[in-house]
Amino acid sequence: MSAAVTTEASGGRADGRPGSGRGGRPGGGRAWRIWRIVPLYQTIAYRGRFFLAPFMMGVQVYLYYLLWTAVYEGKESVAGLDVHQAVTYAALAILVGRIRWSNRMVTKDNLPQRTREGTVIYWFLRPISPGRYYMYRAVGDMGYGAMWALVGYLIALATGVIRPPASATVGLVFVVSLVLGQMILYYLGQLVDLATFWLTSNSGLTRMYSFVQDLLSGVFVPLWFLPGWLLTTASVLPFAATINVPISIYVGRIPLADAPENLLREVCWVVALAVLTKFVWSRAARRVTSQGG
């Protein structure tokens, strides 16, 4: 039986749009509680990772602190930044990069695994659309990662590893840019997961995406240290807007006068990726079938 028939019969829709939940409300009244899936898995089912993740994050921040301090030894500035700005950038890049690094693949109910098993059909049978279900889980995932990033930021700020923003306005613009960057990461990651509908496995694509994302977003090294051709490539792709732009605003590499242009570019990427993701969901739904039921 096709997914289009089974989903409509059960209140969902195969095109990714929500059907009617209990009480006639789209998506059901308690669907928002789905965000708890990833935090509960991390804190209850996999308690070891609850302590391992912040430990690894702390070690990385400390090693980057030693690295950039050594690079700047005897130098007042490199590439227009002093040692404090460079260390702040490197530490923030690690912390921000970990917002989407809570290892959500640990949970059994994720899109790539469900697609490989063929049980993804149940995502289309629920009273909420698969796209909304994915979004709620991602909110919990990112919220959990953001919690640890905030804890790390406060510790690094208190110990002097990270310097505070130059002003409250800079801090506010940084937060706005950071939120937009995380929205871009959300849609990019969703597109990688949706590729499972056309691939036998997206594990290779996921590894490649993670490397490219970290390289071109400025996690490995600030983008201005990259070769010219690679810097140009990064500037025309959405990756730089996810981490490099907000942190560059924070450390002063991008002045406030240039911030509106960069924020507008982030907004454009969010809109474009949202439209593309919705289209891919509609195409993916057509590939879902349930044999014998």
ZIPEGI-V194046 format. One record per residue. N is the residue number from 1. SS is DSSP state (H for helix, E for strand, - for the rest). Layout:
BEGIN
n: {N/N}
ss: {SS/SS}
END
This chain:
BEGIN
n: {1/2/3/4/5/6/7/8/9/10/11/12/13/14/15/16/17/18/19/20/21/22/23/24/25/26/27/28/29/30/31/32/33/34/35/36/37/38/39/40/41/42/43/44/45/46/47/48/49/50/51/52/53/54/55/56/57/58/59/60/61/62/63/64/65/66/67/68/69/70/71/72/73/74/75/76/77/78/79/80/81/82/83/84/85/86/87/88/89/90/91/92/93/94/95/96/97/98/99/100/101/102/103/104/105/106/107/108/109/110/111/112/113/114/115/116/117/118/119/120/121/122/123/124/125/126/127/128/129/130/131/132/133/134/135/136/137/138/139/140/141/142/143/144/145/146/147/148/149/150/151/152/153/154/155/156/157/158/159/160/161/162/163/164/165/166/167/168/169/170/171/172/173/174/175/176/177/178/179/180/181/182/183/184/185/186/187/188/189/190/191/192/193/194/195/196/197/198/199/200/201/202/203/204/205/206/207/208/209/210/211/212/213/214/215/216/217/218/219/220/221/222/223/224/225/226/227/228/229/230/231/232/233/234/235/236/237/238/239/240/241/242/243/244/245/246/247/248/249/250/251/252/253/254/255/256/257/258/259/260/261/262/263/264/265/266/267/268/269/270/271/272/273/274/275/276/277/278/279/280/281/282/283/284/285/286/287/288/289/290/291/292/293}
ss: {-/E/H/H/H/H/H/H/H/-/-/-/-/-/-/-/-/-/-/E/-/H/H/H/-/E/-/-/-/-/H/H/H/H/H/H/H/H/H/H/H/H/H/H/H/-/H/H/H/H/H/H/H/H/H/H/H/H/H/H/H/H/H/H/H/H/H/H/H/H/H/-/-/-/-/-/-/E/-/-/E/-/H/H/H/H/H/H/H/H/H/H/H/H/H/H/H/-/-/-/-/-/-/H/H/H/-/-/-/-/H/H/H/H/H/H/H/-/H/H/H/H/H/H/-/-/-/-/-/H/H/H/H/H/H/H/H/H/H/H/H/H/H/H/H/H/H/H/H/H/H/H/H/H/H/H/H/H/H/-/-/-/-/-/-/-/-/H/H/H/H/H/H/H/H/H/H/H/H/H/H/H/H/H/H/H/H/H/H/H/H/H/H/H/H/H/H/-/-/-/-/-/H/H/H/H/H/H/H/H/H/H/H/H/H/H/H/-/-/-/-/-/H/H/H/-/-/H/H/H/H/H/H/H/H/H/-/H/H/H/H/-/-/H/H/H/H/H/H/H/H/-/-/-/-/H/H/H/H/H/H/H/H/H/H/H/H/H/H/H/H/H/H/H/H/H/H/H/H/H/H/H/H/H/H/-/-/-/E/-/-/-/-}
END
